[in-house]
């Protein structure tokens, strides 16, 4: 399952820790993937307390 599929399955918004849990990737790997996706304009990450909320902007 891809990161985009996980975000879509959660209604277009998901905690970064949920992506880590569902992919089985390390926190560092997920962070790197999300950083690249953010730079390409696919997602935006917003800080909420100690967590990041990941929102899908486009597919």
Buried (B, 14 or more C-beta within 10 A) or exposed (E): EEBBEBBBEBEEEBBBBBBBEBBEBEEEEBBEBBEEBBEEEBBBBEEEEEEBBBEBEEE
